[in-house]
Amino acid sequence: MNDGRLTLLDLHWDLKPPSFVFKLTADEVMSRLQCVSLAGTEVETFASEDLVLYQAMHGAKHLWRRLEWITSMAESLRAMPDVDWDKIVARAKNAHGTRIVGLGLRLVERFSDVQLPSRVLAALDSAGAMRQMATTIRQQIFSTSGAAYSTETNLYNLRVMDRKRDAMLAALHAIFVPTVTDWQALALPDQLHSLYYAFRPLRLSKVYSITFWQRLKRVAHTKRNL
């Protein structure tokens, strides 16, 4: 929603899109809100533990492409010395998101001097896979920009989601469930609305085919100029 001036309101009905599996619901978070003082006014916001989970989920959903998200999570943790780590671990497990939260904490470890409990890192990333992934992200974060392609996102989800079936569900949802872009690309009457589910993969195949050939042309052009 935009009032045509400087006010922009982005409405969300849930904490994440259906295509990203992380079992932390808006109802859970809303039932645990805390009050904080903001410019002399008491306002409700996420409980400290839920904020950590949400920041980890949000960054993972976007493949941690921005340093801002990592530093925000780090500074949030710095400002919450009394955060209940046992609750964070328990809620991460309930959300089937231990690897997602583990990756967020490993990135905080890599990019900041915030001290994290070793027992928490061990509980969320016992095999060290997210530590290795955090190292890779650190090496690439300043050379990677823009939105990720669906293939890259799907492979990423296979690595960060606790259950492989969740990653497959996310991939199927991204391929077949229509979005606003599909509705804008093709106007169908209400009685034919179901055809959008067939139209979406067709539109995506065209978009990614064009993108693929454009990338090939850029690579060929670069090689000719070397």
N, C-alpha and C positions, 0 to 999 in steps of 0.2 A: 504494500500500500504506500502510495506517495501522494503527498498533498500538493505537489507541483512546486514546492519551495525547497526547504532544506530538510524536511522531516521524512524519513523513510522507515517504515515499519515492516519487518520481515516476519510473517506469521508462520509458526511451526505448530503442528498438532502432536508431535512426538519429539523425542530427543534425537532421533536419527531417521533416515529413510528406511523403508521396508527392505531395501536391497542390501543393507548392512546389518548382519546379525550380531546383536549384543543385547543380552537379556536384562537390561536395566530399563525399567519402564518409567514413564512420566508419573504415573500414579504413585509408585514407590518414592520417587524423588520428592514429589509434592507433599507426601505425608511426613517428610523429615526435614522440612525447611527450617532454617534458623534466621533470626533477626540480626542485622548488623546496622551500624550507624553510617549513613552516607550523607555528607553535607548537613549534618544536624538533624537528619530525618531517619527514623527507623524503617528499614525495608527488609523484605524477606528474600532470601537467596538460598542456594544449595547448601546442604550440610557439608562440612569440610570433606568428609570421606566420599560423598557423592560427587563433589567438585573434582576430586582427583580422578575418579572413574570417568567422569564425563570428558575431562580434558584429554585423557588417554584415548578414549573412544573417538573423539572429534579429530585429533591429530592422525590417528590410524586410518580413519575414513578417508582422509585426504592425503594419505601416504607420507605424512610428515614433510610436506614440501616447503613449509615456511619455518624459519628459525623462530619467528614470533611465537608460534604455538609451543615450542619447546621451552623458551625462556618464560613464557606465561605460566606454564606448569611448574617450572623450577621456582619462580618467585611466589607462587601460591603456596607451595610446600614450605618455603622459607618463612612465610608469614603464619604458618600453622604448626608451631612446634609441638602442640598437644594433640595432633591428629591421631586417631585410633587406627594403627596399622593392622591390627587383627580384623577390624571391620572391613578394611579395604581388601584384604586377602580373601575374606569370606564372601564379600559381595562380588569380587572379581570371579571367584569360582562359581557362584550362583548364576552369574551372567554369561558363563562359558567364555570368559574373556581374560583368563590369566595371562595369556601371551600378549594380548593387546595392552593390558595394564603394565605387564613386565617390560614391554618395549618402551612405553612412555617413561617408565622409571629409569631404564637403561640410558635413554637419551638425556634425561636430566643428569645422570651420572657422567655422561660423556661431555656435556656442554656447560656444566656449572660446577660450583664448589659446594652445592647443597649436599649435606651428609644424609645418606639413606641407610636404614638398618640392613645389615647383610642378611639377616634371617628372612626379611621380606623379599629381597631380591632372589634368595635361594628358593623361597616358596613359590614365587611366580615365574622363575626362569632357572629351574634346577639344572637343565642341560646346557645353559649358556647360549642357546640359539638366538635369543633376543639381544644378548650382548653383542654377538657377532653382527646381527642385523643393524644394530645401532651404530656400530663402527662403519658399516657400509654407507648408511644414511649420512653420517658425518662427512665422509669422504666425497659424497656426491651432492650435498645439499646446495652448494653454491654454483653448481653447474647444471642443475635440473630446474626447469621452470615450466609453468603452464599446467593444464589439466592432463592427467594420465590417460592413455588409451585404455580401452576396455580389457585388452589382453594383458597389459601390464597390471591393471587393477586386479584382475582375476588371479593371476599368479601370486601377487602380493597377498591377497586374502587367504590363499592356500597356506601361506607361511605364518600369518599372524592370527588366524582363527583357531581356537582350540579343537574344533570338530571340522573335519574335511567336508562333511555333508553341509555345514553352514556355508562354506565357501562355494560349494556347487550350487546351493540354493540362491546365493547372492548373484552368481553368474547367470543363472536361468532367469532370475527376476530382471536383471539388467538387460538381457537380450529380448525378452518377450513382453514385459509389462510396459504399456505406453506411457509417455510423459507429455508434459505441456508442449514440448518441441514437436512431437508427433501430431498432436492436435492442431498445432499452428501450420504444419506442413501440408495437412490434408483435412479438408472440412467434410465430414460425413454426417448424414442425418442421424438422429438418436437411434432409430431402429437398426442402423448398420454399425453401431458403436463397437460391436465385438470384432469387426474387421481390423480395428487398430492393432489387435494382438498379432495379426498376420502382417500388417503394414510395417510395424516397428522393425522386425529383423530385416525386412527388405530395404528399408531406409538406411539402417545401420550398415548393411553390406555395401550400399552405394557410397555412403560417407567414408567408410574406412578404405574402400577400394581407391577412391580419389586421393585420400590422404597417403595411402601406400605409394601410389605412383608419383605423387608430388615429392615424397621423401626420396624415392629412387632417383628422380631427376636432380634433386639437390646434391645427392651423393655423387652422381655422375658429373655434374657441373663442377663440384669441388675437386674431383680427381683430375679433370681436364686442366684445371687452373694450377695444379701443383707442379 
